[in-house]
Amino acid sequence: MRMGGKRQVRVAMHRRRVDVDGPDGEPVTLSYPGMLLTGYEDGREVCQRWIPLGNEPSVSDDERLIAALHAAMRWQNNDAEEECP
């Protein structure tokens, strides 16, 4: 469902944490750096997208980030039908 309100996108660095069982059965927390894109419409958060962002990004990592930022800007300008940036 496409809304017609004022859209904004917030871009922030964000660490995603995941709890898993380690090799010895003990819980381990893994942490991944990334960029969080949060879409707002009329001041209300409507969606989030997290993109991994490592210390040594590959060309494909860079291309994925550029594509995500491009989609977010198009969404913000109401140029795209996507639900989330």
DATA-V57560 format. One record per helix or strand of 2 or more residues. SS is the DSSP state (~ for helix, > for strand). FROM is the first residue (numbers start at 1). TO is the last residue. If there is no record, write none. Layout:
SS,FROM,TO  SS,FROM,TO
This chain:
>,7,21  >,27,41  >,44,52  ~,59,76
